[in-house]
Amino acid sequence: MSPALDASKDATSHEVMRLLLKAFDEAPDPEQKQSAVVLINLVNFIADTEQLAAVEDYINNRLDYAPLAIAHFTAHDEAEAWLKGLEEPPSPARILIGDKYYLAWYSREDNARGIYRDYIIEPYIAELAARGIPPATPSFDTRAEAEGWLKNHPASPFDFVSIAGEHYLAVHHKRLMRHTLHPVASALTEWEETKRVQGAAETEEGGE
């Protein structure tokens, strides 16, 4: 263990190192032990370069900030037109299409560019929902009513609301001066299905 980490009072980093050392001791083969060593060295590097406080702050306060999106579009074709119209787009860059996050990418070598779905907000939804949705969430009959209320009561940056009996996570995008509304149940169902499909594809590729 790094002397800097050993001297630190950062409880989170000490717990991470404890788990990594345990994983190293219990790893059944050399390859897995090497993976644990890489992570152990990374934690030691963070400690030796005096970045523990910044990492601790990020871990403890991650839910204070919404994932940053640089632009919003109402439809996919609008986003495609925006991307095609830029001589050299920022890449990678998160954007919003409707209420969903996407990642825009660009390759300077062949001028290729594209947009694909990014499930960056779903872990936030899962973690916040796991902490418990308040029983007295603001309730509305329509989305328009919810959006009107949020203009005067902006989320900071996340709040749960209920629309027609369904829970949504409202996410405030200050820079874009808008909220997105994410249906909790269906968003998490879609995310789990996406992970299942991706996992099955990776397993199939690994077996070839």
C-alpha positions as CSV (number, residue, x, y, z in Angstrom):
1,M,0.0,0.0,0.0
2,S,1.2,3.5,-0.8
3,P,2.5,5.4,2.2
4,A,0.4,8.3,1.2
5,L,-2.7,6.1,1.2
6,D,-1.7,4.5,4.5
7,A,-1.4,8.0,6.1
8,S,-4.7,9.2,4.6
9,K,-7.9,9.4,6.5
10,D,-9.9,8.8,3.4
11,A,-12.3,6.0,4.5
12,T,-13.6,5.3,1.0
13,S,-10.1,4.8,-0.5
14,H,-9.1,2.5,2.4
15,E,-12.2,0.4,1.8
16,V,-11.5,0.2,-1.9
17,M,-7.9,-0.9,-1.2
18,R,-9.1,-3.5,1.3
19,L,-11.5,-5.0,-1.2
20,L,-8.8,-5.0,-4.0
21,L,-6.3,-6.8,-1.7
22,K,-8.9,-9.3,-0.8
23,A,-9.7,-9.8,-4.5
24,F,-6.0,-10.3,-5.2
25,D,-5.6,-12.9,-2.4
26,E,-8.7,-14.8,-3.6
27,A,-8.1,-14.6,-7.3
28,P,-7.9,-18.2,-8.6
29,D,-5.5,-17.6,-11.6
30,P,-2.5,-15.3,-12.4
31,E,-4.5,-13.3,-15.0
32,Q,-7.1,-12.2,-12.4
33,K,-4.4,-11.5,-9.9
34,Q,-2.7,-9.2,-12.5
35,S,-6.0,-7.3,-13.0
36,A,-6.2,-6.7,-9.3
37,V,-2.6,-5.5,-9.3
38,V,-3.4,-2.9,-12.0
39,L,-6.3,-1.5,-9.9
40,I,-4.2,-1.5,-6.7
41,N,-1.5,0.4,-8.5
42,L,-4.1,2.9,-9.8
43,V,-5.3,3.6,-6.3
44,N,-1.8,4.0,-5.1
45,F,-1.1,6.4,-7.9
46,I,-4.1,8.5,-7.0
47,A,-2.9,8.7,-3.4
48,D,0.7,9.5,-4.4
49,T,-0.4,12.3,-6.7
50,E,-2.5,13.8,-4.0
51,Q,-5.8,13.2,-5.8
52,L,-7.6,11.3,-3.0
53,A,-9.7,14.3,-1.9
54,A,-10.9,14.9,-5.4
55,V,-11.9,11.3,-5.9
56,E,-13.6,11.2,-2.6
57,D,-15.6,14.3,-3.4
58,Y,-16.6,12.8,-6.8
59,I,-17.8,9.6,-5.2
60,N,-19.7,11.3,-2.4
61,N,-21.2,14.1,-4.5
62,R,-21.6,12.4,-7.9
63,L,-25.4,12.7,-7.6
64,D,-25.2,16.4,-7.2
65,Y,-24.6,16.9,-10.9
66,A,-26.5,15.7,-14.0
67,P,-24.5,14.2,-16.8
68,L,-23.6,17.1,-19.1
69,A,-25.2,17.4,-22.6
70,I,-24.0,20.0,-25.0
71,A,-27.2,20.3,-27.1
72,H,-30.8,19.3,-27.3
73,F,-32.9,18.2,-30.3
74,T,-36.5,17.2,-30.5
75,A,-35.9,14.5,-33.2
76,H,-33.2,12.2,-34.3
77,D,-33.0,13.8,-37.8
78,E,-32.4,17.2,-36.3
79,A,-29.4,15.8,-34.4
80,E,-28.1,14.1,-37.6
81,A,-28.4,17.4,-39.5
82,W,-26.6,19.3,-36.8
83,L,-23.8,16.7,-36.8
84,K,-23.4,16.7,-40.5
85,G,-23.4,20.5,-40.6
86,L,-20.3,20.8,-38.4
87,E,-16.9,20.9,-40.1
88,E,-15.2,19.2,-37.1
89,P,-17.8,18.1,-34.4
90,P,-16.8,17.7,-30.8
91,S,-16.1,14.0,-30.2
92,P,-17.3,12.3,-28.1
93,A,-20.1,14.6,-27.0
94,R,-23.3,13.8,-25.2
95,I,-26.5,15.3,-26.6
96,L,-30.2,15.0,-25.8
97,I,-32.8,13.8,-28.3
98,G,-36.1,14.3,-26.7
99,D,-35.5,12.9,-23.1
100,K,-32.8,10.5,-24.0
101,Y,-29.0,10.8,-23.9
102,Y,-27.0,10.0,-27.0
103,L,-23.3,10.1,-27.8
104,A,-22.1,11.9,-30.9
105,W,-18.8,10.8,-32.4
106,Y,-16.5,11.9,-35.2
107,S,-13.4,10.5,-36.9
108,R,-11.1,13.0,-38.4
109,E,-9.3,10.3,-40.4
110,D,-12.2,9.4,-42.7
111,N,-14.7,12.2,-41.7
112,A,-17.1,9.5,-40.4
113,R,-19.6,10.6,-37.8
114,G,-22.6,9.2,-36.1
115,I,-24.9,9.1,-33.1
116,Y,-25.7,6.2,-30.8
117,R,-27.8,5.7,-27.6
118,D,-26.0,6.4,-24.3
119,Y,-27.3,4.9,-21.1
120,I,-25.5,7.4,-18.9
121,I,-28.6,8.6,-16.9
122,E,-30.0,5.1,-16.1
123,P,-27.5,4.3,-13.3
124,Y,-28.5,7.6,-11.7
125,I,-32.2,6.6,-11.9
126,A,-31.4,3.2,-10.4
127,E,-29.4,4.6,-7.5
128,L,-31.9,7.4,-6.7
129,A,-34.9,5.0,-6.9
130,A,-33.1,2.5,-4.7
131,R,-32.7,5.2,-2.1
132,G,-36.5,5.5,-2.1
133,I,-38.9,7.6,-4.1
134,P,-40.5,10.2,-1.7
135,P,-44.2,9.3,-1.1
136,A,-45.3,12.9,-1.5
137,T,-43.8,13.6,-5.0
138,P,-45.4,16.4,-7.0
139,S,-48.2,14.9,-9.0
140,F,-49.6,16.0,-12.4
141,D,-52.2,14.8,-14.9
142,T,-50.1,15.7,-18.0
143,R,-46.5,16.2,-19.0
144,A,-47.2,19.8,-19.9
145,E,-48.4,20.5,-16.3
146,A,-45.2,18.9,-15.0
147,E,-43.0,21.0,-17.3
148,G,-44.8,24.2,-16.3
149,W,-44.3,23.4,-12.6
150,L,-40.6,22.6,-13.1
151,K,-40.0,25.9,-14.8
152,N,-40.8,27.6,-11.5
153,H,-39.4,24.8,-9.3
154,P,-36.3,23.6,-11.1
155,A,-34.8,20.3,-9.9
156,S,-31.5,20.5,-8.2
157,P,-30.5,18.7,-10.4
158,F,-32.8,15.6,-9.8
159,D,-36.4,15.4,-8.5
160,F,-39.1,12.7,-8.8
161,V,-42.5,13.7,-10.1
162,S,-45.6,11.7,-10.9
163,I,-47.4,12.1,-14.2
164,A,-50.7,10.2,-14.7
165,G,-49.7,7.9,-11.9
166,E,-46.2,7.0,-13.2
167,H,-43.0,8.1,-11.5
168,Y,-40.5,10.1,-13.5
169,L,-37.1,11.4,-12.7
170,A,-36.8,15.1,-13.7
171,V,-33.3,16.1,-14.6
172,H,-32.4,19.8,-14.8
173,H,-30.0,20.8,-17.5
174,K,-29.1,24.4,-16.5
175,R,-26.9,25.1,-19.5
176,L,-29.7,24.0,-21.9
177,M,-32.4,25.7,-19.8
178,R,-34.7,22.7,-19.8
179,H,-35.6,19.5,-17.9
180,T,-35.8,16.0,-19.3
181,L,-38.3,13.5,-17.8
182,H,-37.3,9.9,-17.5
183,P,-40.0,7.3,-16.7
184,V,-38.5,5.3,-13.9
185,A,-39.9,1.8,-14.5
186,S,-39.6,1.7,-18.3
187,A,-36.2,3.4,-18.4
188,L,-34.8,0.8,-16.0
189,T,-36.4,-2.1,-17.9
190,E,-35.0,-0.9,-21.2
191,W,-31.5,-0.5,-19.6
192,E,-31.6,-4.0,-18.1
193,E,-32.7,-5.5,-21.4
194,T,-29.9,-3.6,-23.2
195,K,-27.3,-5.0,-20.7
196,R,-28.7,-8.5,-21.2
197,V,-28.4,-8.3,-25.0
198,Q,-24.9,-6.9,-24.8
199,G,-23.8,-9.5,-22.3
200,A,-25.2,-12.3,-24.5
201,A,-23.4,-10.8,-27.6
202,E,-20.1,-10.6,-25.7
203,T,-20.5,-14.2,-24.4
204,E,-21.2,-15.4,-28.0
205,E,-18.1,-13.5,-29.3
206,G,-15.9,-14.9,-26.6
207,G,-17.0,-18.5,-27.5
208,E,-16.0,-18.2,-31.1
